Amino acid sequence: MSGGFMGAAMPAQPGGYPGAAGVPPGGGWGSGGGGSAGARGVYVGRYEVVVDDKLRITVPAHWRSNVTGYDGQRGGFYLMPNEAAEMRLVAYPQEEMDIWAQRLMGLPHGHPEWEEIGRWSTSAEFCPIDRNGRLTIPQRLVDAIAIFPRETIVLFGVIRRFEICSLAMAPRDWDLSARDDD
């Protein structure tokens, strides 16, 4: 695992890894990421993108606009399999991971979360954003969600992170017209 996560893994939440059950790091929110409404750190919406021959995808500009590296340059995202939903990857902004690292450093080594943390940390990988706004998905993660070069895939926002999956595995849009507000 490389990148600026200080060599530490994230504490686990219910469901196996951070965010699996939608639980924010340490019960609070970080400051990373971009937002479609200009809100810092908010990932909303659904985007279809094509995986190129080098396994790169373009991250929407407003999602990557506030993700910066430690040197003030381009940052990136930590990608990992989504244990709560098969055939999906979760992308956490670099800044969000720093919050988890700080929380982890406050836990004693004998803490019950350490076993889950170890399992989780082996599956996470830092993927920097290149100057064209793309990130390269590592081959083992591409294999985990069964996507292929030149395939259209879906990126969908889940507030503090976004998820990546094939069109076939993408969640269906809610049918709000069928909702009864009475």
N, C-alpha and C positions, 0 to 999 in steps of 0.2 A: 504494500500500500504506500503510495507516495503522496505528495502534496503538503498542504499546510496544516494538517490535522494534528500536529504536534506528536505524531507517532502513537496516539492513543485511540482507543475504540470508544464507541458510544455506549452509554448505559441502555439496557434493554427496557422496553415497555411491554405491556400485555400484548401478546401476539407475536413475540419473538424478537423484534428489533424496533428501534425508535420509529414512531409514526405508524406502525402497523395497525394500531387501533385508533389512529388519528390523535394520539396524545402528543402535545407539543413538548419540546425539550425542557426538562426541569419544571414543567407546568407553565412555562412562559414562552414568549416568542422572541426570536432573534431579529436581526436587522438586515438580513441578506435578501438578494433577489430583486426582481423588478415586478411591476404589476400592470395589468392592462388598463387600469383606471388611474395610473400614476401613483398608486399606493405602494410604498416601498415594502418589498417582501411578500407580495401577494401574487399567487399564480392561479389564474382563472382562465377558463375558456378551453377550447378543443381545437387542435391544429393537425392537419394531415401534412406530413412531410415525406420525402423520398430518401431512403438510405442509399448513399452513393456506393461506388465500387470499393472505396476504402473504408466502408462502414461508418461514415460520418453522416450526421444529421445537422440541419440548421435549427438552432434554438431561436424562437421568436425574439425579436429585438427588445421588446419591452420586458421579457422574462430575464434577459441577460444584462440589461442596462445597468443594474446596480451591483452585479456580482464582480467584485474586484479581488485580485490576489494580494498577498502580503506585501509585495513590492510596488503596489499601486498600479500594476499592469492588469491585464486580463486575468480573471479568476477562472473558476470552473465549478463543476458539480461532482458530488460523490454519487456514483451509481451502485445499486445493489438490487438483487432479486426481491420482489415483494412477497414476503412469506404469507401474507393474508390473502393474496389473490394470485393464483398461479399464472404464469406466462406474462408477467408484467415486471418492469423495472421501476424503481423509485429513484428520483434524482433530487438530492438535497443540495442547496447552495453551500458553498464553502463556508460562508459566515455562520450558517445554522449549525454546521458541524463543530465550530469553535465553541458554541454554547454547550454542546454535549461534552466536548473535551474538558471544559472547565468543571462541569458537574462530575464527570468521572474522576477527575483528580481529587475531588473531595471525598471519595468513597474509599474505605479501607479495603485492602486486597482480599480479605476474607468475606466480603459482602456477597450475598447470594446472587447478585446480578452479574458477577464477574464471569461465570461460566457462559451465560448467554452473550455477554459482551464479546468473549473470545470467539464464539461461533459466528456472531454477526461480523466482527472485524475481518474475518477471513474472506467474506463475500463482498465487501465494499471496495470500490476502486475509484480513485480520483481521476477525473477526465477534464483536462483544461479546455477552455474555449479558445479556438484559434482566431486570428485576426479577421476572418470572414464570418465569425459567429457560429462556427460549427464545433461540435464535439465528436470525438471518435469513440464509438462503443466498442469495448474490448471483445474479442472473438468469443471468449467463454460466456459473456453476458448475452451476446447475440444468439449463441447456441441455446442458452437457457430459456429464451423467449421465442425461439424458432422464427426469427426474421431473416431476410435475405437481402443482398444488394439489389438495388433497383426496385425494391418493394416499397409501397406506400404504407406508412405506419401512422399511429396516432400518438400525439402528445396531449395530455389533458391535465389541467391545473387542479390541484387539491390544496388550495390556500398557501401552505408554507413549503410545498414541494410540488413537483409534477411527476407524472407517471408516463411510461413509454410501453406501448404494446402494438401488436399487429391489428389491422382493421377487424379481423375476425374476433379478436379477444377484447376489443374496446367496449367499455360500458355503454349501454344504450342510453340515449338522451331521455330525460324524463318527459313524459307526456303531460305537460301542465294544463292542457286544454281539458283533460279528464278530471282535474282536481275540483272537488266540491268545497267551496269556501263558506258555505252556510252553516 
